[in-house]
Amino acid sequence: MAFSQDNKSIRQQYETLNMRINNYTVKIDSIVSSEKKKMNEELDVIDKDFKDGKISAEEKKNHSNEIALKYETIINEKVDAQKESFEEITRERVRKSVFGKSADEKKNEMKNLLNSMDIVISGGYLNLTEKSKPFDFFNKPEEIRSGSSLSYQLRFQMQVGTYTSPVFLNFGLGVRADIYNAKKSTVFAQGNEKLFITEFTPKKLKYTQLKAEYLEIPLEMQFVLNPKYVEYDGEKFLDDSKRQWRIGAGIYGGVKIGSRIKYKYENEESSKNVFRQRVENGINPFLFGAKLSIGYAGISLYVKKDLTPIFNDDALMNNKNGLQIGLEVFNLTF
């Protein structure tokens, strides 16, 4: 979470300083080029007057020296006017090199860390349970061989209370994809407005799966178990750049945005037959559940329990409620 924010802040500071130095250099070059052009125009007039016999060689030399001296003075005066800007840049660079960031800069960094935006990737092992045994994770459903869930979330972290508070509220928006693999030699199928699993008759079935995708909104409260603090200019902050333990509890809701059956098989005609079909019935359009998590240094172990069944009455299956255990990784912090 914090490591990428630190690097980004340092990089931005150096980029800003370098940009100011470059702007100063461009400004000085512009002054010199502009005044030199004017000087050359006046010298060209002197050369023309000399060629036309209007002035002598001695007069040409004197006029040229006067013009050169005039523009040297003009350039020096304009460069001196920019000196204050350069001295300010130089003082800032020296201060950063010797003393590091100012207290105000460090305060802003801490505030940004405590209220940030993350890209979160999570993946887990998914199983189906009976309604009467909602937490029987290690049961072996008759229909399903295995299941998995993968999600990507854009998540916002907001500290609750003061800057020393160990409580955080996380919320965001993500996409979740659940995959169910039917047992060997069986496939998901549809008929008479029902979803079911049936035996597959052709020679060889390579794989079979049902995939359901959701637009998901998570909401979670997290508590830092071993908070570490830092103080800048008399103001104290929880230091979110340190590795700390967190526990969390939350809820999530989702809307189904797609579902399909897919399997690949061989027969006499081809070894690369692929069947795809949109699921019309059997899967609930909405999802709601609860989540518990414990994490350290940006990686969390979580348990998610779907409180609404994944499959409805149009699915001819015994186990319809989802339960998953997985890992969550904070991939990138803004």
Stockholm file with secondary structure:
# STOCKHOLM 1.0

chainA/1-334         MAFSQDNKSIRQQYETLNMRINNYTVKIDSIVSSEKKKMNEELDVIDKDFKDGKISAEEKKNHSNEIALKYETIINEKVDAQKESFEEITRERVRKSVFGKSADEKKNEMKNLLNSMDIVISGGYLNLTEKSKPFDFFNKPEEIRSGSSLSYQLRFQMQVGTYTSPVFLNFGLGVRADIYNAKKSTVFAQGNEKLFITEFTPKKLKYTQLKAEYLEIPLEMQFVLNPKYVEYDGEKFLDDSKRQWRIGAGIYGGVKIGSRIKYKYENEESSKNVFRQRVENGINPFLFGAKLSIGYAGISLYVKKDLTPIFNDDALMNNKNGLQIGLEVFNLTF
#=GR chainA/1-334 SS CHHHHHHHHHHHHHHHHHHHHHHHHHHHHHHHHHHHHHHHHHHHHHHHHHHTTSSCHHHHHHHHHHHHHHHHHHHHHHHHHTHHHHHHHHHHHHHHHHHCSCHHHHHHHHHHHHSEEEEEEEEEEEEEECTTCTTCTTCCCSSEEEEEEEEEEEEEEEECSSTTCCEEEEEEEEEEEEEEEECTTEEEEEETTEEEEEECCSSEEEEEEEEEEEEEEEEEEEEESSCCEEEETTEEEECTTSCCEEEEEEEEEEEEEEEEEEEEEECSSCSCEEEEEECCSSBCSEEEEEEEEEEETTEEEEEEEESSCSBCTTBCCSCCEEEEEEEEEEEEEC
#=GC SS_cons         CHHHHHHHHHHHHHHHHHHHHHHHHHHHHHHHHHHHHHHHHHHHHHHHHHHTTSSCHHHHHHHHHHHHHHHHHHHHHHHHHTHHHHHHHHHHHHHHHHHCSCHHHHHHHHHHHHSEEEEEEEEEEEEEECTTCTTCTTCCCSSEEEEEEEEEEEEEEEECSSTTCCEEEEEEEEEEEEEEEECTTEEEEEETTEEEEEECCSSEEEEEEEEEEEEEEEEEEEEESSCCEEEETTEEEECTTSCCEEEEEEEEEEEEEEEEEEEEEECSSCSCEEEEEECCSSBCSEEEEEEEEEEETTEEEEEEEESSCSBCTTBCCSCCEEEEEEEEEEEEEC
//
